[in-house]
Structures are given as structure tokens and as C-alpha cells.
Amino acid sequence: MSILSSIGRIATEFSEARARYQTERAIHALPIELQKDIGWPEAADTKTSTRHGVGSWAGGAK
């Protein structure tokens, strides 16, 4: 595996993690009633849910 393909893979994973984070942030900005309507799994349990930061993408298996 070349260094360029490794860098490309890491950049792709980071980009996917960032898009996922931005989507979650947009959904969390919606009122809780709308979150429940769309079936967001954390809508009922927002106080006890744990959030994964950007660092959670590193080393994670797909």
C-alpha cells in the first residue's frame, strides 16, 4: 500500500465522519417532537446519550 493511498483512505474516512457529525448536529437542532417523528433513535434519551467526537473515526472498523 502506497503512502498516497493511505492518505487518501484517511482523508475519505475523515470526510465521512465529518459529514456524519454535521448531519447529527442538524438533526439535534430540530425540536424533539420532529426528531421522534423521523425516528431519530436518540430523541427519547438525549440526557443519557454519549456523543462520539471527531476522534471516534480513527481506527474504527467499518
Buried (B, 14 or more C-beta within 10 A) or exposed (E): EEEEEEEEEEEEBEEEBEEBBEEBEEBBEBEEEEBEEEEBEBBEEEEEEEEEEEEEBEEEEE
